[in-house]
Amino acid sequence: MSDKPPEEPPGSEITPEPLYLRRRELLKNAGLFAGTAAAVAGGLYLLSGKQRRAMDAYVPDAGRVTGPVAKASGEFDTDEPRTPYEDVTTYNNFYELGLDKNDPARLAHLLKPRPWTVAIDGEVHEPQTVDIDQLLSWFSMEERVYRMRCVEAWSMVIPWLGFPLAALLSRVKPTSHARYVSFTTLMDPEQLPGQKRGVLDWPYVEGLRLDEAMHPLTFMAMGLYGRQLPAQNGAPLRLVVPWKYGFKGIKSIVRISLTREQPFTTWNLAGPEEYGFYANVNPAVAHPRWSQATERRIGEGLERRPTLPFNGYAEQVAHLYAGLDLRKNY
Amino acid sequence: MASPPYPWLNPALAVGGLSPLALLAVQGPRGALGPNAVEAALNQTGLLALVLLMASLACTPLKLVSGWTWPVRIRRTLGLLAFTYACAHFLTYLVLDQGLSLNALLEDLVKRPFITVGFTALVLLVPLAVTSTNRWVRRLGFPRWQRLHRLAYVAAALGVVHFVWRVKQDVTEPLIYGAVLAVLFAVRVGEAMRKRRARTASAARNPA
């Protein structure tokens, strides 16, 4: 080892000052570049990605339905592939629990499906207000695998659990004046915070003609996939009318009234040009903003399916509308 | 030659601006966009096209109000990003949503004002994107180029209308964009009036 002081590097190896400064400048610019790019990306994502933000790993904890379940006769069941449970319970239109498709699953915990009562009144011989569990004990539960076609041109296949509406109506005995049935959703802005905003006239109201309501396809669901109905799907009791657009399937029902006159219905009031009282699935009558000729089956990839008249239930229900101009009565 | 101030600004904007699109392209095929991936992609690309177009329109008003010059230097990048997202939005609709069915496209264009308006906005952006280069500014001459590029305001207004018609019931969000657009426009009109007054005033002082 030598004890000479370390040699200075030759002058040729010393970074010239301008270059040294440029490197610092370069590093600074690289940092600013990365920071700005990240900020722009993050900002744009926050602004536009809300529908896609993770589903909050929502796991519905509705329990299995206990008690005997009579398998449906099967005559109305479709054997098309069922839409995955996760999709059925995280892609919902339930404006009372938020406007985006994944809002209802996120806010589902706010809605308490017990205790719950259902009032049955109007043109019936036995009007009454009944506890939901008592009401459910009146019927044996059936499973029905139905197609569900939303007015927004997407569809699902869902195994519902419940009982035919006709069984309930027969039990409360409609009077001879009863011609329509109207249904009302719970009105409670604490449990259904969407009702704090005047997006629609709350509470949500839907209706059917009595013969539609008595049709064996018309179903009251209290469960799906063998489980209690999750709140976002309309717990504890909802309507399912498989040949009509999904918005007819009113959720979280607290009142069923039989009436003489055709009831007002929420979407029909909000946009009479777009949403009719009948709302039968009809590929020939376009929505003003999109065609109803085809639909996207959720979970099925890109190919669109042709939409069928009455959602494929024409054989069962077309006769209900004989002589009715379905272009006018959409 | 001295490099312009903030040389990193435009590249950063381009990379950051394109990353949501890149993320969509990666996540979509992997099924990470939720149960209705096409709808998610349509909503996001459409909204970003509008946001970026309005950001490009905000540059000049921001300069007028703040005196900064950098907003004007990112205007072209913002406009081209907006055009990119508008194209991605249209292609998602045509290819992924409608399965490249030209019949469906024609029917939508003719029968549904909601689609007609959105498509018109896209068509208006095409000449603006084409003439966005310096060479085109020279070729047209700045006053003519500037007049042409006022079409961006028309496209943005049509974009807001398309958005209003898109939502089913709650029009709050599209109306917020409409209000912002109106404010941007008002700043420009105010500036134009101020300039005109200044011109007439100076003309009055110095009669030719």
Interface residues (C-beta under 8 A of the other chain):
Chain A: N29 A30 L32 F33 A34 G35 T36 A37 A38 A39 V40 A41 L44 Y45 L47 S48 G49 Q51 R52 M55 E86 D87 T90 Y91 Y95 L99 K101 N102 E152 W154 R197 V199 L200 A270 G271 A286 P288 R289 W290 S291 T294 R296 I298 G299 L302 E303 R304
Chain B: Y6 P7 W8 L9 P11 A12 L13 V15 G16 G17 S19 P20 L23 Q27 L33 G34 P35 N36 V38 E39 A40 N43 Q44 L47 L48 V51 L52 L96 D97 Q98 G99 A104 E107 D108 K111 R112 F114 I115 W165 R166 K168 Q169 D170
